[in-house]
Amino acid sequence: MSVPENIKDTYHHGHLREELIRRGLDALEREGAEVLSLRALAESAGVSKTAPYRHFKDKDLFLGALADEGYRLLHEALAAPIEPGLKRKRSESPVSAMGRAYMAFAVARPALYRLMNSPLICRMPEELTGWARKSLLLLAGTLAASRGSTAKEPPARRAGPPDLDATAAAWAYIHGLVLIRIDGLYPADLPEPDWNRLAGVVPELPKPKDR
């Protein structure tokens, strides 16, 4: 595939990393992480096969960058339905809306979602895990703000310290639900669950007792 000269020039002026990530996200869904090749991506971008290694020391770091971009996109998807002034169903809480957004993201990008939750992430440097942490803290903050939702104060003032147990429970619930769906683990001979409805369910934990 030929690439216009002006596009090639921009790669040599600091945009190759972003272009490789963009192409990598597309290739990830077509080919999977194991087959994905940095050299093939370089060829499709019209640059030398060694050019990507100026930005990524090896394939693992490239996959880590794809996962980090995935968490950035996930954070964006989770934040969208809880924006101030956004109209939701009257009966739907911000956490429920977030759960549905989480499910929609994973179903739209299953290969990326699997990569984001693979053991590879535990080996990544701190600069490639920032968006994962922000996504988790966004969930924690939304759960905290949702407590006492009948109060008159705005959510930002109602929010107490994050309950990390409740956050872990909510995350584990939606993550498990997503994997059952995208990996086709639910028995095919049974009626398919209402995934969207289930994604809006929030596990309730009793409030921790004062020590």
Secondary structure, 3 states (H helix, E strand, C coil): CCCCHHHHHHHHHHHHHHHHHHHHHHHHHHHCCCCCCHHHHHHHHCCCCCHHHHCCCCHHHHHHHHHHHHHHHHHHHHHHHHCCCCCCCCCCCHHHHHHHHHHHHHHHCHHHHHHHCCHHHHHCCHHHCHHHHHHHHHHHHHHHHHCCCCCCCCHHHHCCCCCHHHHHHHHHHHHHHHHHHHCCCCCCCCCCCCHHHHHCCCCCCCCCCCC
